[in-house]
Amino acid sequence: MYKHRNRFAALTPESVNAPTPNQSTGQKEPRARRMLSRRWLIAAMVAISVGAVGLLAAHSCSPQPGGDPDPMNTVRVAHGPTATTEGVPVGYSRDRAGAATAAVNTIQALTQAGQGRLRMATVEHAIVARDPGPGLRRSLGIGANRAPDRGVVNLVPAAVSVPEFSPFSARVTVWTVAVSRAAISDGDRVSVITAWATHTVSLVWEAEDWKAKELVSQVGPTPEQTVAPDTGSPLNGTFESGYYSFYVN
């Protein structure tokens, strides 16, 4: 795997609140600031890049090659994937459920590559269209050449809808929760933080499979904000049912 890591401390939103006046001084105040800043950093990075590269502490290393000596493994699932290529799921049915599955696995593959667990070049070759849009190109660039992280970030779909579908293209909305487990800095206790985001994945049918053409992501909404979504909300559409998940290590 490629070994490189960038730092994203400058991306913390300015809206992070300072500690309250009655907060204790000493080491607790800086730690509270770091915890709150990290929570905002998670939300910001989920919107900026599905690779979730800002969820964990950054470390820089030199590149090293990697990969499975047997890059293609067979899978049997109703609407796909039918195989994995070096850890990237591929091969989906040319229907609504196949497009929904491809969209979910696309953002999860980008997340894994953002942690250095997959090569972004492999992700791009396997599931990205020939001419990706600017949002997707930005995610590919931010998540490229990452060193494997010591912590864990998982991106899980809470709800998926397919507002547009044809045999040639589809638009899929995926509402996700990102779960990060890592220490804020060396010597700190491990913390678990969650962040909600909404991703719109545009797909095209290319080379006999669904390929990601464009990706638009935004922070939120949180579950508390979705009790009664308005008509313009991406969560107002009909949710897909029958979702299962699996691990690819």
C-alpha atoms as an extended CHARMM CRD file, in Angstrom:
* protein
*
       249  EXT
         1         1  MET       CA              0.0000000000        0.0000000000        0.0000000000  PROA      1               0.0000000000
         2         2  TYR       CA              1.0790000000        3.5720000000       -0.5600000000  PROA      2               0.0000000000
         3         3  LYS       CA              2.2820000000        5.1720000000        2.6540000000  PROA      3               0.0000000000
         4         4  HSD       CA              1.5920000000        8.8700000000        2.9300000000  PROA      4               0.0000000000
         5         5  ARG       CA             -0.4860000000       10.9840000000        5.2630000000  PROA      5               0.0000000000
         6         6  ASN       CA             -1.5150000000       14.6300000000        5.2090000000  PROA      6               0.0000000000
         7         7  ARG       CA             -2.6170000000       16.7750000000        8.1100000000  PROA      7               0.0000000000
         8         8  PHE       CA             -6.0030000000       18.4950000000        8.2100000000  PROA      8               0.0000000000
         9         9  ALA       CA             -5.8920000000       20.4990000000       11.4490000000  PROA      9               0.0000000000
        10        10  ALA       CA             -6.5680000000       23.6810000000        9.4850000000  PROA      10              0.0000000000
        11        11  LEU       CA             -9.9370000000       22.3190000000        8.3480000000  PROA      11              0.0000000000
        12        12  THR       CA            -11.5430000000       22.5700000000       11.8090000000  PROA      12              0.0000000000
        13        13  PRO       CA            -14.6130000000       24.8330000000       11.4120000000  PROA      13              0.0000000000
        14        14  GLU       CA            -14.5220000000       28.2220000000       13.1110000000  PROA      14              0.0000000000
        15        15  SER       CA            -17.8800000000       27.4540000000       14.6950000000  PROA      15              0.0000000000
        16        16  VAL       CA            -16.3040000000       25.2970000000       17.3930000000  PROA      16              0.0000000000
        17        17  ASN       CA            -17.3700000000       26.7830000000       20.7270000000  PROA      17              0.0000000000
        18        18  ALA       CA            -14.9050000000       27.6250000000       23.4610000000  PROA      18              0.0000000000
        19        19  PRO       CA            -15.2290000000       25.8730000000       26.8690000000  PROA      19              0.0000000000
        20        20  THR       CA            -17.6830000000       27.3650000000       29.3130000000  PROA      20              0.0000000000
        21        21  PRO       CA            -16.3890000000       29.7640000000       32.0180000000  PROA      21              0.0000000000
        22        22  ASN       CA            -16.9750000000       27.2730000000       34.8420000000  PROA      22              0.0000000000
        23        23  GLN       CA            -14.8940000000       24.6200000000       33.1080000000  PROA      23              0.0000000000
        24        24  SER       CA            -11.9230000000       23.4620000000       35.1490000000  PROA      24              0.0000000000
        25        25  THR       CA             -8.4540000000       24.6270000000       34.1720000000  PROA      25              0.0000000000
        26        26  GLY       CA             -5.2790000000       22.6530000000       33.6480000000  PROA      26              0.0000000000
        27        27  GLN       CA             -5.1440000000       19.6750000000       31.3040000000  PROA      27              0.0000000000
        28        28  LYS       CA             -8.9030000000       19.1740000000       31.1290000000  PROA      28              0.0000000000
        29        29  GLU       CA             -9.6170000000       22.3830000000       29.2090000000  PROA      29              0.0000000000
        30        30  PRO       CA             -7.2070000000       21.6850000000       26.3130000000  PROA      30              0.0000000000
        31        31  ARG       CA             -8.4840000000       18.1000000000       26.1290000000  PROA      31              0.0000000000
        32        32  ALA       CA            -12.1040000000       19.2920000000       25.9920000000  PROA      32              0.0000000000
        33        33  ARG       CA            -11.1450000000       21.6930000000       23.2170000000  PROA      33              0.0000000000
        34        34  ARG       CA             -9.4570000000       18.8860000000       21.3110000000  PROA      34              0.0000000000
        35        35  MET       CA            -12.4880000000       16.6030000000       21.7060000000  PROA      35              0.0000000000
        36        36  LEU       CA            -14.9030000000       19.2740000000       20.4640000000  PROA      36              0.0000000000
        37        37  SER       CA            -12.5730000000       20.3100000000       17.6390000000  PROA      37              0.0000000000
        38        38  ARG       CA            -12.1800000000       16.7060000000       16.5660000000  PROA      38              0.0000000000
        39        39  ARG       CA            -15.9330000000       16.2020000000       16.4540000000  PROA      39              0.0000000000
        40        40  TRP       CA            -16.2890000000       19.1780000000       14.0990000000  PROA      40              0.0000000000
        41        41  LEU       CA            -13.3030000000       17.9720000000       12.0910000000  PROA      41              0.0000000000
        42        42  ILE       CA            -15.0240000000       14.6250000000       11.5870000000  PROA      42              0.0000000000
        43        43  ALA       CA            -18.1810000000       16.2930000000       10.3140000000  PROA      43              0.0000000000
        44        44  ALA       CA            -16.2340000000       18.5870000000        8.0000000000  PROA      44              0.0000000000
        45        45  MET       CA            -14.0840000000       15.8410000000        6.5430000000  PROA      45              0.0000000000
        46        46  VAL       CA            -17.0380000000       13.5220000000        5.9340000000  PROA      46              0.0000000000
        47        47  ALA       CA            -18.4990000000       16.2730000000        3.7580000000  PROA      47              0.0000000000
        48        48  ILE       CA            -15.1950000000       17.1080000000        2.0610000000  PROA      48              0.0000000000
        49        49  SER       CA            -14.0850000000       13.5610000000        1.3110000000  PROA      49              0.0000000000
        50        50  VAL       CA            -15.8420000000       10.2570000000        1.7640000000  PROA      50              0.0000000000
        51        51  GLY       CA            -12.4330000000        8.8080000000        2.4120000000  PROA      51              0.0000000000
        52        52  ALA       CA            -12.9200000000       10.1740000000        5.9510000000  PROA      52              0.0000000000
        53        53  VAL       CA             -9.2190000000       10.9620000000        5.9810000000  PROA      53              0.0000000000
        54        54  GLY       CA             -9.5930000000       13.5600000000        8.7340000000  PROA      54              0.0000000000
        55        55  LEU       CA            -11.2190000000       11.2230000000       11.2280000000  PROA      55              0.0000000000
        56        56  LEU       CA             -7.9820000000        9.8980000000       12.6660000000  PROA      56              0.0000000000
        57        57  ALA       CA             -4.6510000000       11.3540000000       13.7050000000  PROA      57              0.0000000000
        58        58  ALA       CA             -2.3050000000       12.0170000000       10.7790000000  PROA      58              0.0000000000
        59        59  HSD       CA              1.0630000000       10.3030000000       10.3910000000  PROA      59              0.0000000000
        60        60  SER       CA              3.5360000000       10.5370000000        7.5000000000  PROA      60              0.0000000000
        61        61  CYS       CA              5.4100000000        7.5520000000        6.0630000000  PROA      61              0.0000000000
        62        62  SER       CA              7.1550000000        6.6560000000        2.8230000000  PROA      62              0.0000000000
        63        63  PRO       CA              5.3540000000        4.6750000000        0.0640000000  PROA      63              0.0000000000
        64        64  GLN       CA              5.3840000000        0.8920000000        0.0070000000  PROA      64              0.0000000000
        65        65  PRO       CA              3.7390000000       -1.4470000000       -2.4710000000  PROA      65              0.0000000000
        66        66  GLY       CA              1.0810000000       -3.8970000000       -1.3810000000  PROA      66              0.0000000000
        67        67  GLY       CA             -1.8550000000       -5.9390000000       -2.5680000000  PROA      67              0.0000000000
        68        68  ASP       CA             -3.4140000000       -9.3580000000       -2.6570000000  PROA      68              0.0000000000
        69        69  PRO       CA             -1.4860000000      -11.8710000000       -4.8110000000  PROA      69              0.0000000000
        70        70  ASP       CA             -4.8600000000      -13.1980000000       -5.9420000000  PROA      70              0.0000000000
        71        71  PRO       CA             -6.6260000000       -9.9120000000       -6.8250000000  PROA      71              0.0000000000
        72        72  MET       CA            -10.0080000000      -11.3680000000       -7.8740000000  PROA      72              0.0000000000
        73        73  ASN       CA            -12.1990000000      -13.2490000000       -5.4030000000  PROA      73              0.0000000000
        74        74  THR       CA            -15.6670000000      -14.5590000000       -6.2430000000  PROA      74              0.0000000000
        75        75  VAL       CA            -18.7340000000      -13.3860000000       -4.3190000000  PROA      75              0.0000000000
        76        76  ARG       CA            -22.3630000000      -14.4850000000       -4.7270000000  PROA      76              0.0000000000
        77        77  VAL       CA            -24.9420000000      -11.8580000000       -3.7430000000  PROA      77              0.0000000000
        78        78  ALA       CA            -28.3790000000      -11.2460000000       -5.2860000000  PROA      78              0.0000000000
        79        79  HSD       CA            -27.6650000000       -7.8000000000       -6.7680000000  PROA      79              0.0000000000
        80        80  GLY       CA            -23.9020000000       -7.8070000000       -6.4130000000  PROA      80              0.0000000000
        81        81  PRO       CA            -21.1220000000       -7.6010000000       -5.8190000000  PROA      81              0.0000000000
        82        82  THR       CA            -20.0800000000      -10.7160000000       -7.6930000000  PROA      82              0.0000000000
        83        83  ALA       CA            -16.3720000000      -10.3520000000       -6.8960000000  PROA      83              0.0000000000
        84        84  THR       CA            -13.7630000000       -8.2760000000       -5.1010000000  PROA      84              0.0000000000
        85        85  THR       CA            -10.6920000000       -6.8650000000       -6.8090000000  PROA      85              0.0000000000
        86        86  GLU       CA             -7.9020000000       -6.3250000000       -4.2700000000  PROA      86              0.0000000000
        87        87  GLY       CA            -10.5390000000       -5.6740000000       -1.6410000000  PROA      87              0.0000000000
        88        88  VAL       CA            -12.8410000000       -3.5190000000       -3.8100000000  PROA      88              0.0000000000
        89        89  PRO       CA            -16.3330000000       -4.9930000000       -4.4440000000  PROA      89              0.0000000000
        90        90  VAL       CA            -17.3210000000       -5.0880000000       -8.1530000000  PROA      90              0.0000000000
        91        91  GLY       CA            -20.0170000000       -6.5910000000      -10.3480000000  PROA      91              0.0000000000
        92        92  TYR       CA            -23.5970000000       -5.3900000000       -9.8320000000  PROA      92              0.0000000000
        93        93  SER       CA            -26.9760000000       -6.1570000000      -11.3560000000  PROA      93              0.0000000000
        94        94  ARG       CA            -28.3440000000       -3.6770000000      -13.8720000000  PROA      94              0.0000000000
        95        95  ASP       CA            -31.3450000000       -2.6970000000      -11.7560000000  PROA      95              0.0000000000
        96        96  ARG       CA            -32.3130000000       -0.3120000000       -8.9640000000  PROA      96              0.0000000000
        97        97  ALA       CA            -31.0600000000       -2.5520000000       -6.1610000000  PROA      97              0.0000000000
        98        98  GLY       CA            -27.7780000000       -3.1290000000       -7.9650000000  PROA      98              0.0000000000
        99        99  ALA       CA            -27.2490000000        0.6230000000       -8.3320000000  PROA      99              0.0000000000
       100       100  ALA       CA            -28.0670000000        1.1920000000       -4.6610000000  PROA      100             0.0000000000
       101       101  THR       CA            -25.5810000000       -1.4880000000       -3.6210000000  PROA      101             0.0000000000
       102       102  ALA       CA            -22.8860000000       -0.0820000000       -5.8990000000  PROA      102             0.0000000000
       103       103  ALA       CA            -23.3340000000        3.4180000000       -4.4560000000  PROA      103             0.0000000000
       104       104  VAL       CA            -23.0270000000        2.2120000000       -0.8580000000  PROA      104             0.0000000000
       105       105  ASN       CA            -19.9400000000        0.1470000000       -1.6320000000  PROA      105             0.0000000000
       106       106  THR       CA            -18.4060000000        3.0640000000       -3.5380000000  PROA      106             0.0000000000
       107       107  ILE       CA            -18.4210000000        5.4020000000       -0.5470000000  PROA      107             0.0000000000
       108       108  GLN       CA            -17.2620000000        2.5830000000        1.7350000000  PROA      108             0.0000000000
       109       109  ALA       CA            -14.3740000000        1.7560000000       -0.6130000000  PROA      109             0.0000000000
       110       110  LEU       CA            -13.3760000000        5.4270000000       -0.6680000000  PROA      110             0.0000000000
       111       111  THR       CA            -13.4450000000        5.3930000000        3.1330000000  PROA      111             0.0000000000
       112       112  GLN       CA            -11.2130000000        2.3170000000        3.3090000000  PROA      112             0.0000000000
       113       113  ALA       CA             -8.7850000000        3.8560000000        0.8340000000  PROA      113             0.0000000000
       114       114  GLY       CA             -8.7850000000        7.0290000000        2.9180000000  PROA      114             0.0000000000
       115       115  GLN       CA             -7.4790000000        4.9320000000        5.8170000000  PROA      115             0.0000000000
       116       116  GLY       CA             -4.7880000000        3.3360000000        3.6760000000  PROA      116             0.0000000000
       117       117  ARG       CA             -6.4620000000       -0.0780000000        3.7730000000  PROA      117             0.0000000000
       118       118  LEU       CA             -6.9700000000       -0.0480000000        0.0030000000  PROA      118             0.0000000000
       119       119  ARG       CA             -4.9980000000        1.6080000000       -2.7700000000  PROA      119             0.0000000000
       120       120  MET       CA             -6.9460000000        4.5390000000       -4.1500000000  PROA      120             0.0000000000
       121       121  ALA       CA             -5.6090000000        3.6490000000       -7.5920000000  PROA      121             0.0000000000
       122       122  THR       CA             -7.3060000000        0.2500000000       -7.2730000000  PROA      122             0.0000000000
       123       123  VAL       CA            -10.5790000000        1.8920000000       -6.2270000000  PROA      123             0.0000000000
       124       124  GLU       CA            -10.4200000000        4.2760000000       -9.1720000000  PROA      124             0.0000000000
       125       125  HSD       CA             -9.6910000000        1.5150000000      -11.6630000000  PROA      125             0.0000000000
       126       126  ALA       CA            -12.3900000000       -0.8080000000      -10.3060000000  PROA      126             0.0000000000
       127       127  ILE       CA            -15.4280000000        1.3890000000       -9.6550000000  PROA      127             0.0000000000
       128       128  VAL       CA            -14.8980000000        4.9120000000      -11.0550000000  PROA      128             0.0000000000
       129       129  ALA       CA            -16.1630000000        5.9980000000      -14.4820000000  PROA      129             0.0000000000
       130       130  ARG       CA            -13.7810000000        7.0570000000      -17.2470000000  PROA      130             0.0000000000
       131       131  ASP       CA            -14.5470000000       10.7670000000      -16.7890000000  PROA      131             0.0000000000
       132       132  PRO       CA            -15.4280000000       11.4250000000      -13.1140000000  PROA      132             0.0000000000
       133       133  GLY       CA            -16.9390000000       14.7160000000      -12.0000000000  PROA      133             0.0000000000
       134       134  PRO       CA            -15.0990000000       17.3440000000       -9.9340000000  PROA      134             0.0000000000
       135       135  GLY       CA            -16.4900000000       16.2290000000       -6.5780000000  PROA      135             0.0000000000
       136       136  LEU       CA            -15.4190000000       12.6390000000       -7.0750000000  PROA      136             0.0000000000
       137       137  ARG       CA            -12.0170000000       13.6830000000       -8.4370000000  PROA      137             0.0000000000
       138       138  ARG       CA            -11.5030000000       15.7580000000       -5.2980000000  PROA      138             0.0000000000
       139       139  SER       CA            -12.2870000000       12.7780000000       -3.0680000000  PROA      139             0.0000000000
       140       140  LEU       CA             -9.9270000000       10.5680000000       -5.0670000000  PROA      140             0.0000000000
       141       141  GLY       CA             -7.1380000000       13.1020000000       -4.7030000000  PROA      141             0.0000000000
       142       142  ILE       CA             -7.6080000000       13.7430000000       -0.9800000000  PROA      142             0.0000000000
       143       143  GLY       CA             -7.6810000000       10.0400000000       -0.1620000000  PROA      143             0.0000000000
       144       144  ALA       CA             -4.7470000000        8.9720000000       -2.3420000000  PROA      144             0.0000000000
       145       145  ASN       CA             -1.4580000000        7.5160000000       -1.0890000000  PROA      145             0.0000000000
       146       146  ARG       CA             -2.4450000000        7.0770000000        2.5390000000  PROA      146             0.0000000000
       147       147  ALA       CA             -0.6150000000        5.0390000000        5.1360000000  PROA      147             0.0000000000
       148       148  PRO       CA             -2.6540000000        2.4020000000        7.0260000000  PROA      148             0.0000000000
       149       149  ASP       CA             -4.1130000000        4.0520000000       10.1100000000  PROA      149             0.0000000000
       150       150  ARG       CA             -3.7740000000        2.6820000000       13.6130000000  PROA      150             0.0000000000
       151       151  GLY       CA             -7.3680000000        3.5970000000       14.4000000000  PROA      151             0.0000000000
       152       152  VAL       CA            -10.5560000000        2.5180000000       12.6600000000  PROA      152             0.0000000000
       153       153  VAL       CA            -13.1520000000        4.4890000000       10.7270000000  PROA      153             0.0000000000
       154       154  ASN       CA            -16.2450000000        2.7080000000        9.4470000000  PROA      154             0.0000000000
       155       155  LEU       CA            -18.8600000000        4.3690000000        7.2480000000  PROA      155             0.0000000000
       156       156  VAL       CA            -22.2660000000        2.7220000000        7.5880000000  PROA      156             0.0000000000
       157       157  PRO       CA            -25.4120000000        3.4670000000        5.5580000000  PROA      157             0.0000000000
       158       158  ALA       CA            -28.4260000000        4.3510000000        7.6830000000  PROA      158             0.0000000000
       159       159  ALA       CA            -30.7670000000        4.8900000000        4.7150000000  PROA      159             0.0000000000
       160       160  VAL       CA            -30.4790000000        4.6130000000        0.9210000000  PROA      160             0.0000000000
       161       161  SER       CA            -32.8250000000        5.9640000000       -1.7430000000  PROA      161             0.0000000000
       162       162  VAL       CA            -32.6990000000        5.9150000000       -5.5590000000  PROA      162             0.0000000000
       163       163  PRO       CA            -34.5020000000        9.0570000000       -6.7890000000  PROA      163             0.0000000000
       164       164  GLU       CA            -33.4030000000        8.5530000000      -10.4150000000  PROA      164             0.0000000000
       165       165  PHE       CA            -32.8460000000        5.3070000000      -12.3050000000  PROA      165             0.0000000000
       166       166  SER       CA            -32.5190000000        4.0840000000      -15.8790000000  PROA      166             0.0000000000
       167       167  PRO       CA            -30.6070000000        1.1340000000      -17.3690000000  PROA      167             0.0000000000
       168       168  PHE       CA            -27.8370000000        3.5960000000      -18.2650000000  PROA      168             0.0000000000
       169       169  SER       CA            -27.5240000000        5.8670000000      -15.2170000000  PROA      169             0.0000000000
       170       170  ALA       CA            -28.7200000000        6.2800000000      -11.6460000000  PROA      170             0.0000000000
       171       171  ARG       CA            -28.6090000000        8.7680000000       -8.8130000000  PROA      171             0.0000000000
       172       172  VAL       CA            -28.4340000000        7.3360000000       -5.2990000000  PROA      172             0.0000000000
       173       173  THR       CA            -28.6440000000        9.1490000000       -1.9630000000  PROA      173             0.0000000000
       174       174  VAL       CA            -26.9050000000        7.5060000000        1.0060000000  PROA      174             0.0000000000
       175       175  TRP       CA            -27.3360000000        8.8180000000        4.5380000000  PROA      175             0.0000000000
       176       176  THR       CA            -24.4010000000        7.5740000000        6.5860000000  PROA      176             0.0000000000
       177       177  VAL       CA            -22.8920000000        7.5440000000       10.0380000000  PROA      177             0.0000000000
       178       178  ALA       CA            -19.1080000000        7.5030000000       10.3180000000  PROA      178             0.0000000000
       179       179  VAL       CA            -17.7320000000        5.8830000000       13.4720000000  PROA      179             0.0000000000
       180       180  SER       CA            -14.1550000000        6.7080000000       14.4540000000  PROA      180             0.0000000000
       181       181  ARG       CA            -12.1960000000        4.9000000000       17.1590000000  PROA      181             0.0000000000
       182       182  ALA       CA             -8.7640000000        6.3950000000       17.8140000000  PROA      182             0.0000000000
       183       183  ALA       CA             -6.6950000000        8.4150000000       20.2420000000  PROA      183             0.0000000000
       184       184  ILE       CA             -6.7350000000       12.1510000000       19.6200000000  PROA      184             0.0000000000
       185       185  SER       CA             -2.9710000000       12.2460000000       20.1520000000  PROA      185             0.0000000000
       186       186  ASP       CA             -0.2700000000        9.9140000000       21.3940000000  PROA      186             0.0000000000
       187       187  GLY       CA             -0.7340000000        9.1320000000       25.0750000000  PROA      187             0.0000000000
       188       188  ASP       CA             -4.4540000000       10.0290000000       25.1280000000  PROA      188             0.0000000000
       189       189  ARG       CA             -7.1850000000        7.5300000000       25.8490000000  PROA      189             0.0000000000
       190       190  VAL       CA             -8.9650000000        6.0180000000       22.8550000000  PROA      190             0.0000000000
       191       191  SER       CA            -12.2010000000        7.8200000000       21.9960000000  PROA      191             0.0000000000
       192       192  VAL       CA            -15.1770000000        6.8610000000       19.8530000000  PROA      192             0.0000000000
       193       193  ILE       CA            -16.8400000000        9.6510000000       17.8480000000  PROA      193             0.0000000000
       194       194  THR       CA            -19.6850000000        9.5680000000       15.3180000000  PROA      194             0.0000000000
       195       195  ALA       CA            -20.5500000000       11.9400000000       12.4740000000  PROA      195             0.0000000000
       196       196  TRP       CA            -23.5560000000       11.9690000000       10.1380000000  PROA      196             0.0000000000
       197       197  ALA       CA            -23.4420000000       12.9280000000        6.4580000000  PROA      197             0.0000000000
       198       198  THR       CA            -25.4710000000       12.6310000000        3.2510000000  PROA      198             0.0000000000
       199       199  HSD       CA            -23.8440000000       11.5120000000       -0.0060000000  PROA      199             0.0000000000
       200       200  THR       CA            -25.3250000000       11.6720000000       -3.4910000000  PROA      200             0.0000000000
       201       201  VAL       CA            -23.6340000000        9.2330000000       -5.8600000000  PROA      201             0.0000000000
       202       202  SER       CA            -24.1910000000        9.5210000000       -9.6100000000  PROA      202             0.0000000000
       203       203  LEU       CA            -23.6050000000        6.2370000000      -11.4400000000  PROA      203             0.0000000000
       204       204  VAL       CA            -23.2810000000        5.2390000000      -15.0910000000  PROA      204             0.0000000000
       205       205  TRP       CA            -23.4670000000        1.7710000000      -16.6370000000  PROA      205             0.0000000000
       206       206  GLU       CA            -20.0090000000        1.3170000000      -18.1110000000  PROA      206             0.0000000000
       207       207  ALA       CA            -17.9780000000       -1.7960000000      -18.9910000000  PROA      207             0.0000000000
       208       208  GLU       CA            -20.8930000000       -4.0120000000      -17.9000000000  PROA      208             0.0000000000
       209       209  ASP       CA            -20.9960000000       -2.6150000000      -14.3730000000  PROA      209             0.0000000000
       210       210  TRP       CA            -22.1090000000        0.4140000000      -12.3500000000  PROA      210             0.0000000000
       211       211  LYS       CA            -19.3380000000        3.0160000000      -12.1260000000  PROA      211             0.0000000000
       212       212  ALA       CA            -19.2550000000        6.1510000000       -9.9830000000  PROA      212             0.0000000000
       213       213  LYS       CA            -19.4460000000        9.3130000000      -12.0840000000  PROA      213             0.0000000000
       214       214  GLU       CA            -19.8650000000       12.0080000000       -9.4430000000  PROA      214             0.0000000000
       215       215  LEU       CA            -20.0730000000       12.3790000000       -5.6820000000  PROA      215             0.0000000000
       216       216  VAL       CA            -21.5860000000       15.2400000000       -3.6810000000  PROA      216             0.0000000000
       217       217  SER       CA            -21.4060000000       15.0860000000        0.1230000000  PROA      217             0.0000000000
       218       218  GLN       CA            -22.6470000000       17.2980000000        2.9280000000  PROA      218             0.0000000000
       219       219  VAL       CA            -22.5870000000       17.1920000000        6.7080000000  PROA      219             0.0000000000
       220       220  GLY       CA            -25.7370000000       15.9350000000        8.4570000000  PROA      220             0.0000000000
       221       221  PRO       CA            -28.4910000000       15.7340000000        9.1810000000  PROA      221             0.0000000000
       222       222  THR       CA            -28.2830000000       14.1170000000       12.5980000000  PROA      222             0.0000000000
       223       223  PRO       CA            -31.0560000000       11.6990000000       13.6570000000  PROA      223             0.0000000000
       224       224  GLU       CA            -32.5950000000       14.4270000000       15.8080000000  PROA      224             0.0000000000
       225       225  GLN       CA            -33.0200000000       16.5730000000       12.6920000000  PROA      225             0.0000000000
       226       226  THR       CA            -34.7790000000       13.9090000000       10.6160000000  PROA      226             0.0000000000
       227       227  VAL       CA            -37.9790000000       13.2800000000       12.5430000000  PROA      227             0.0000000000
       228       228  ALA       CA            -40.0060000000       15.0460000000        9.8430000000  PROA      228             0.0000000000
       229       229  PRO       CA            -37.7660000000       15.8820000000        6.8300000000  PROA      229             0.0000000000
       230       230  ASP       CA            -39.1240000000       18.5970000000        4.5640000000  PROA      230             0.0000000000
       231       231  THR       CA            -39.9980000000       18.0340000000        0.9290000000  PROA      231             0.0000000000
       232       232  GLY       CA            -36.5950000000       19.2270000000       -0.2480000000  PROA      232             0.0000000000
       233       233  SER       CA            -34.6340000000       16.8790000000        1.9990000000  PROA      233             0.0000000000
       234       234  PRO       CA            -32.7880000000       13.9710000000        0.3570000000  PROA      234             0.0000000000
       235       235  LEU       CA            -34.2270000000       11.8270000000        3.1600000000  PROA      235             0.0000000000
       236       236  ASN       CA            -37.7720000000       12.4900000000        1.9860000000  PROA      236             0.0000000000
       237       237  GLY       CA            -37.5670000000        9.7960000000       -0.7050000000  PROA      237             0.0000000000
       238       238  THR       CA            -38.4930000000        6.1340000000       -0.3730000000  PROA      238             0.0000000000
       239       239  PHE       CA            -35.8100000000        4.1050000000        1.3800000000  PROA      239             0.0000000000
       240       240  GLU       CA            -34.4640000000        0.8820000000       -0.0980000000  PROA      240             0.0000000000
       241       241  SER       CA            -35.0240000000       -2.2140000000        2.0390000000  PROA      241             0.0000000000
       242       242  GLY       CA            -33.2900000000       -5.5550000000        2.4630000000  PROA      242             0.0000000000
       243       243  TYR       CA            -29.8340000000       -4.2260000000        3.3420000000  PROA      243             0.0000000000
       244       244  TYR       CA            -27.0880000000       -6.5650000000        4.5900000000  PROA      244             0.0000000000
       245       245  SER       CA            -23.3820000000       -5.9580000000        5.1390000000  PROA      245             0.0000000000
       246       246  PHE       CA            -20.1200000000       -7.9260000000        5.1300000000  PROA      246             0.0000000000
       247       247  TYR       CA            -16.4420000000       -7.4850000000        5.8620000000  PROA      247             0.0000000000
       248       248  VAL       CA            -13.6450000000       -7.6300000000        3.2830000000  PROA      248             0.0000000000
       249       249  ASN       CA            -10.2070000000       -7.9220000000        4.9300000000  PROA      249             0.0000000000
